[in-house]
Amino acid sequence: MGIRCNWRVFLLTAFLIFMPFPAATAQTTAQIREGQHDFDFEIGTWKTHLKRLTHPLTGSTAWVEYEGTTTVQPVWNGRANMVELEVDGPAGHIEALSLRLYNPESRQWTLNFASSGGGTLSQPTVGEFRNGVGEFYDQEDYKGRAILVRYAWTDISPQSAHMEQSFSPDGGKTWEVNWICDLSR
């Protein structure tokens, strides 16, 4: 009788351990966030105001400003998009392209940049949106130094959005903003 009781306890315990609980499964599914449409807010044409720090990571506080347009087109039903930036200012003309690709497995985006003068795509920054803020990171070489780069999208609405690029020469302990882009409809 004692052996039968132990087997029953064993079988009941095994059943409880391996049985999927509907409440837990539903909660886990709800917590998994699909980010494929995170950049949908930006689809279309925007007035663009750009500020660029002239000499990042030197202590400089000199900024130059530009005005122009940003046009964003969806690709692959929203799983990618292409950004074209064209601005002019006292320091000259900037043409840039960004190809953003969504990875459904990691639920993250890669942001790939190119300028009309460079002819190649940069190393991608990788990240995602959480609570209405998009943060994307990479490590790059800047004037012979390894630095961290961060892009942060904030203050997003149907009529405006704000993006900043920052550099960190100390592994993310401090950040210096060097590129500010404000979009408006």
C-alpha positions in Angstrom: 0.0 0.0 0.0 2.9 2.4 0.8 4.4 1.9 -2.7 1.1 2.6 -4.4 0.7 5.8 -2.4 4.2 7.0 -3.4 3.5 6.3 -7.1 0.3 8.2 -6.9 2.1 11.2 -5.3 4.8 10.9 -8.0 2.3 10.8 -10.8 0.3 13.7 -9.4 3.5 15.8 -8.9 4.7 15.0 -12.4 1.3 16.0 -13.8 1.3 19.3 -12.0 4.8 20.1 -12.9 4.4 19.5 -16.6 0.8 20.6 -17.1 0.5 24.0 -18.8 -1.6 26.4 -16.8 -3.9 28.5 -19.0 -3.5 31.6 -16.9 0.3 31.5 -17.0 0.3 30.8 -20.7 -2.1 33.7 -21.4 -0.1 36.0 -19.2 3.2 35.1 -20.9 1.7 35.6 -24.4 0.3 39.0 -23.4 3.8 40.0 -22.1 5.5 39.2 -25.4 5.5 42.5 -27.3 5.4 42.6 -31.1 7.5 45.5 -32.2 7.1 45.2 -36.0 5.2 48.5 -36.2 7.3 50.6 -33.8 8.4 53.0 -36.6 4.9 53.3 -38.2 4.5 56.7 -36.5 7.2 58.0 -38.8 5.8 56.9 -42.2 5.4 59.9 -44.5 7.2 63.3 -45.0 8.3 65.5 -42.1 9.8 68.9 -41.7 13.2 68.3 -40.1 15.2 70.6 -37.8 18.7 69.1 -37.2 21.4 70.3 -34.8 24.9 68.7 -35.0 27.8 69.2 -32.5 30.7 70.2 -34.7 33.5 68.4 -32.7 32.1 65.6 -30.5 34.1 64.3 -27.5 36.4 67.3 -27.5 34.6 69.5 -25.0 33.3 71.7 -27.8 29.9 73.3 -27.4 29.6 74.6 -31.0 26.6 73.4 -32.8 25.4 73.9 -36.4 21.8 73.8 -37.5 20.0 72.5 -40.6 16.5 72.6 -42.0 15.0 70.2 -44.5 12.9 67.1 -44.9 12.7 63.5 -43.9 10.7 61.0 -45.9 10.0 57.5 -44.5 8.6 54.7 -46.7 7.5 51.3 -45.4 9.0 48.1 -46.8 7.9 44.5 -46.4 4.6 45.3 -44.9 6.1 47.3 -42.0 8.9 44.9 -41.1 11.4 47.4 -42.6 11.5 51.0 -43.7 13.7 53.4 -45.6 14.4 56.9 -44.3 15.7 59.6 -46.6 17.1 62.8 -44.9 18.0 65.9 -46.8 18.9 69.1 -44.9 20.7 72.4 -45.5 22.4 74.8 -43.2 25.4 77.2 -42.9 27.7 74.2 -42.6 26.5 72.7 -45.9 24.2 70.0 -47.2 23.5 66.6 -45.7 21.9 63.7 -47.5 21.5 60.5 -45.5 19.7 57.2 -45.8 18.7 54.8 -43.1 17.5 51.2 -43.7 15.7 49.8 -40.7 15.1 46.1 -40.4 12.9 44.3 -37.9 14.0 40.9 -36.6 10.8 39.0 -35.5 12.8 36.5 -33.6 14.6 39.0 -31.3 11.8 41.6 -31.6 14.5 44.2 -32.2 15.4 46.6 -35.0 18.7 47.2 -36.7 19.3 50.7 -37.9 21.7 51.0 -40.8 23.0 54.4 -42.0 24.6 55.7 -45.1 25.5 59.2 -46.2 25.7 60.3 -49.9 29.4 60.9 -49.5 30.2 57.6 -47.9 28.9 55.0 -50.2 28.6 52.2 -47.6 26.2 51.3 -44.8 27.5 51.8 -41.3 27.6 49.2 -38.6 24.0 48.7 -37.5 22.7 50.0 -34.1 20.4 47.5 -32.5 17.5 48.0 -30.1 13.8 48.3 -29.5 11.0 50.5 -28.1 9.8 50.2 -24.6 7.1 52.4 -23.0 7.1 54.8 -26.0 10.9 55.3 -26.0 13.2 53.7 -28.6 16.8 53.0 -27.7 19.4 51.6 -30.1 23.1 50.9 -29.4 26.3 49.9 -31.1 30.1 50.1 -30.6 32.1 52.1 -33.2 35.5 53.4 -33.9 35.6 57.2 -33.7 38.9 58.9 -34.5 40.8 55.8 -33.4 38.8 55.2 -30.2 36.3 52.6 -29.4 33.1 54.3 -28.3 29.5 53.4 -27.6 26.8 55.0 -29.7 23.2 55.4 -28.6 20.1 56.6 -30.6 17.1 57.5 -28.5 13.6 58.2 -29.9 11.4 60.2 -27.5 8.4 62.6 -27.4 6.6 60.7 -30.2 3.2 61.9 -31.3 1.3 61.9 -34.6 2.6 65.5 -35.2 6.2 65.3 -33.9 9.1 63.2 -32.8 12.5 63.8 -31.2 15.7 61.8 -31.8 19.2 62.2 -30.2 22.5 60.5 -31.0 25.0 60.3 -28.2 28.6 59.1 -27.8 30.1 57.5 -24.8 33.9 57.2 -24.6 33.8 55.4 -21.2 31.6 52.4 -21.7 28.3 54.1 -21.1 29.1 55.8 -17.8 28.6 59.2 -19.4 27.0 60.3 -22.7 27.5 63.3 -24.9 24.6 64.3 -27.2 26.0 65.3 -30.6 23.0 65.0 -33.0 19.5 66.2 -32.3 16.7 65.8 -34.8 13.2 67.2 -34.3 10.5 66.2 -36.8 7.2 67.9 -37.2 4.3 67.6 -39.7 
